[in-house]
Amino acid sequence: MKTSHLEMIAAHLNAPYGDVVMADDVAAVLRTGTLASIPPGLPRSVLFSLFSECAPATILSAAIGAGGSWRTAQALYKEIVASGGTRVSAWEGAA
């Protein structure tokens, strides 16, 4: 069975917490470009670290797999940074 980039991201982000973020959560935020696409709570907080925890190529592949694009991923990145998240030079260099 092939593991999707969405599942890989969820598993990676869940490593310190247990099953908090689901692949569907990752898909929703990358498809829509906003954390507001999932309910407030721990999954949203964990997804706040998406860009600092995952490689740009993996994030972009997951975004496309979720029906999003580079633009939706970039919108999500900008939202996270504007909300106090860490700037990620690897993502900014890829953009």
Number of C-alpha atoms within 10 A of each C-alpha: 3 5 7 14 22 23 18 16 23 24 18 14 24 17 10 9 12 9 12 19 22 16 17 14 20 27 24 19 23 31 23 20 23 19 22 12 16 14 10 10 9 12 20 19 13 15 22 22 15 21 24 17 14 16 14 20 13 16 24 22 16 25 26 19 16 20 13 20 20 17 16 20 25 18 17 23 27 15 16 20 15 11 10 9 16 14 15 14 11 14 18 12 8 10 11
